[in-house]
Amino acid sequence: MKIVTVKQAIKSLKKINDEISYAECFKTEQFTSGLIAFHPTKNSDHKQISHGDKDVVCQVIKGSGRLRINGKLFPLRPGIVCHIPKGTPHDFAARSSGELVLFYSLIKTN
């Protein structure tokens, strides 16, 4: 068993690039969970990613932004929960006014 507060996880965010920081909180063979923060940038990377064997479930913790799937934009704000089926290309972006922080789980599926 492990308990992590959102405040602790936010403090432990590690920068991947100018746009993304993340902190892994839990990891098993079946799932990985943590926080990911998207920072506003002038040259946002619009490359979409997909997870071939994992569904994504995420909840917006802080900030606002958008999720893009199949060319459709979904506005995000605190309290919204998203499910992205395995193999679905997607990307997130923060609004220009501040960072977007998500609690995510990557769940291995058959």
Buried (B, 14 or more C-beta within 10 A) or exposed (E): EEEBEEEEBBEBBEEEEEBBBBBBBEEEEEBBBBBBBBBBBEEBEEEEEBBEEBBBBBBBBBBBBBBBBEEEEEEBEEEBEBEBEBEBBBBBBBBEEEBBBBBBBBBBEE
